[in-house]
Amino acid sequence: MEYLLSGEGIAALITLTLLEIVLGIDNIIFISILVGKLPEKEQARARTIGLSLALILRIVFLGFAAWIAGLTAPLITIQPFLTLDVPFELTGRDIILLLGGLFLMAKATTELYSKLEGAEEGIEEQKNRGSAEPKKRKSSGGFWLISQIVVLDIVFSIDSVITAIGLTKNLPLMIIAVVIAVGVMMITSGWISRFIHQHPSIKILALSFLLMVGMVLMIEGLHVHVPRGYVYFSMAFSVAVEALNLRFRTKSKQKPVELRSPNYDKE
């Protein structure tokens, strides 16, 4: 308790909390896109369940910090061949990152296809049928949706916990930081979800982010370190540019049209 109230403890808590919030952005985006398939009245409940599971998994994994740290021990060794000069070792964390990254890339790709090609095909079908009303999209099953959220929660939670263990060994401090971070995610998830689904270009950008994050997870699973600062800077820059585009389009729509009286030539 004395450590938590000390200057060093408070600094570590603030640093870890901010880091957990940043790492949780991927989680919020993924959950927001998935729950968008549900009826509007069920979306808030699904977001709460998804983020609650993320919180529970993080706390449980923190309780097994020693086991999580053990995931960094070599699990599979691949002997040298061709251009590989030294044995290549895969840890439990590497395998989880590879599978999680592959799943995230596959999911982002299918969502992008559904958003682009699928939507266009749906419009063409409606034109051919001569239907004036848009075809209603069937929502995904709740169990399948929650299962996908749990899979990505596990991947992001393990990555988050390993990061936390690297910063401090104080378990209460790590739990407090995780609870605060997930609390912030719960408060902002509704607004983020609405913003993503109200602006199609932002949704495409969010899916592109998930595709990039999935690729980064797979690359890190192959022992190639990718500084997260570069990843999040590129995401922030893209969001800033898109925000300017949205503001420009909004102002263009609001600009009044000037009407001029006809100027007839005098005879």
N, C-alpha and C positions, 0 to 999 in steps of 0.2 A: 504493500500500500504506500509506503514511503517513496518507493521508486516512481509510482504513478504520479505522485504530487510534486516530485522534484522537477527541476527545469529540464533535465535530460529526458525524463519520462514523458513530460508534456510535449517536448519537441519530437520525440519518437512517435507519440500517438498522432500528432498532427501530420507528420510525414507519412506514416503508414495509412492513415485514413484517406488522405488525398490520393495516395497510390492505389488503394483499393477502389476508390471511386472511379479513377481513370481506367483501371482494369475492368471495372464493371460496365463500362460503356458498351462493349461488345455484347455483353449479356442482355442489356436493356434493348438494344437494337434487334437482336435475334428474337427475343420474347415479343416485342412490339409487332414485328412482321408476322410472326406465327399467329398471335391472337387476333390479328386483323381478319383472319378467315372465319372467325366466330361471329355470331350475331352481336350487335352492339351492346346489348344488355348483359352479355356474358363476358365481355372483354376485360372489364375491371377485375372481376373475380379470377379470371385466368391469369392476369398479370400478377395479382396478389399471391396466388398459389405458386407461380413460377419463381417469384422473388423470395417467397418464404422458404421454398425448397432450397434455393441458393444459399440463404442464410443458415438453414439447418445443416446442409452439407458442409459448409465452411466451418461451422462450429464443431461438427463431428470430426472432420479431418484435422482440425487444430488439436482435438483431444488425442488424436493418434499421430501427433507430430513426429514421433520417433519412426513410426511406420512410413509416413510420408517422406521423411528424410531418407529412408532406406530405398525409396524408389529411384534414387540417383545412383545406386550400386549397379554394376554391370549384370545383365540378365542373359543376354545372348551375345556370343562372340562369333564374328564372321572372319574366317582366316583370310590372309592376303591372297589376292588374285589379280591378274592383269595389271592395272595401274595402281592398285591398292597395295601400298608398301607395308603398312602396319595393320594389325588386326582391328576390325571395326566393331565396337561394342555398343549394344543397345541396352538401355536401362528400362525399367518399368515406366518411368516418366516419358522416355522417348517414344515408347510404343503407344502410350495414351495420347501424346501430342500428335503422333502420326495418324492414328485412327480418328481422333477428334478433328484434326485439320481436314482429313479426307471427307469426313461426314459434313463438315461445315461448307467445304467447297462444293460438294454435291448438292447440298440443300440450297445454297445461294444460286447455283447454276440453274437448278430446276425452277426456283422462284423467279429468276430473271427471264427464263424462257416462258413461263406462265404469264408473266407481266407483259412481255413484248409480243412474242409469237402467238401465245394462247389468246391474248386479248384481240389481236388482229383477226385470228381465225374465227373467233366468236362473232365479231362484227360482220365478217363476210357471210357467215351462216345466217345471221339475222337478216341481212340484205337479200339473200337468196330466198328466204322464206317470206320476205315482205313484212316482217314483224316490226311494229313501231316501238315496242317496249323492249328494253334491254333484258337479256336473259339473266336470271338470278343465279348467282354462283353458289354452289353447294358448299356448306362449311365442312371442314375436316372434323373427324371424330375427336371428341374431347380427350379420350384416353390416348390416342395416337399423338395428339398435340402435346399433352403433358409428358409423354414418353420422350419425345424429341427434346423438350425443355430440360428434362432430367439428364439426358445424355450430355448436352452441352453444359449444364450446370456442373456436372462432375468434372469435365475437362477444365472449365474456367476456375472451378473451386480449387482443384489440385494445383493449378498454376498460381493462383492467388495465395494459397497457403504456403507453397514453397518460397514465394517472394517474401511473405511475412516472416517466415522462419529465418530467411537470410538477413533480415533487418534487426530482429530482436528475438530473444529466447523467452521473454516474459509472456506467459500464456494469457493472464487477465488483460494485459494491454492489447494483445492481438485480438482477443474476443471483442473488446470494447470498440476497437477500430473497425472490425468487420460489421458489428451491429450498427454503428453510425453510418458506415458506407452503404449498407443495404437499406437502411432507413432513408437516406438521401435518394437512393435509386427508386424506392417505393413512392416517395413524394413526387418525384419528377417523371416517373414512367408514364403516367397518364398523359401529361402534356406532350412528352416526346412522341408517344404513340399516335396521338391525334395529329400532331404536326407532320409526322411521316406520311400518314394516310391521307391527309388533306392536300399534300403536294406530291404528285406522281414523280416529279424529277428528284425530289428528296428521297423517295422510296428506292428509286433506281440507284441513287448514290449510296444509300444505306446498304443495299444488297451488294454493291461493289466493294464496300468496306468489309463486309462479311467474307467475301471472296478473297480479299487481300489478307485478312486475319487468318483464314483457313490455310492459305499458302504459307504465311509466316509460321504458323504452328507446325506445319509439315517440315519446313526448312530447319526449324529449331530442333525438331525430332531427329534430324540427320546431323546434329552437332554443329550447325552453322548458326552462330549467334547473330540475331538481327536486333540492333538497338531499337527498343520500342519508341524512343523519342522521335526517330525519323518517321515511324509509322503514324504516330498520333499527330505529328506536325503536318504530315501530308493530308491526314483526315481533316484537321482543323482548317488548313488552307482551302481545301475543296469545299468545306461547309461555308467558309467566309465568302468565297466566290459565288456559290449558289445563293447565299443570302442576298448578295448584291443584285443578282439576276432576278430574284423574287421581288425585291424592292423596286427594281426598274420596271418589271412587268406590272406590278400593282399600281405604280404611279402612271404608267401609260394607259391603263384601263380607266383610272380616275380622271384623266385629263379631259376637260370639257371640249366638246366639238364646237368650233366657231362657225356660226351661220352668217353668211353674207347675203345681202339683198341683191337680186339680179341687176346688173348694170346694162340697161338697154341703150343702144346707140341712138342718139337724137337724129332725126331726119333733117 
